């Protein structure tokens, strides 16, 4: 059975999209999962030495995303950005045949390389405008499944709140379903 790790995912959305298709899918995050299922609450780093057929990583973007560019000088000075870059780069060095690293537009295009693909939820059945970069290893680019004509940017307009980062970080169901459907068809 194909073994999938969804790293840094508390929501369970991507994990469950793969599980519904019969994959042995696991998520790992420091937070508990929002959807009951195969979830390891804790540090993902020890899991990276295990054998996985596919890893989909969502490394924290707080110190990497261009949306926080006004704080980059401070984040570089105190080492937060370097820690974020280092953690992101861990996923690029894994001995796994199929890897997707997801992050918003940010510094990784400079510190690592340009992404293989930039997707938006509006390409997968949601009206939301949200640029999402994908760095791919051994995976084809995702093919849009349902282009939405109306496009909004609700996430950008979210006011300050303790859970704002959680709302902005969740993967949209249409994107998760496309990953599971399209990448699930690979020859394993």
PyMOL commands that set and color helices and strands:
alter all, ss='L'
color gray80, all
select helices_A, chain A and resi 13-19+45-49+66-77+80-92+108-111+121-123+154-157+164-169+173-183
alter helices_A, ss='H'
color red, helices_A
select strands_A, chain A and resi 3-7+24-29+39-41+54-57+99-103+117-119+132-137
alter strands_A, ss='S'
color yellow, strands_A
deselect
rebuild
show_as cartoon
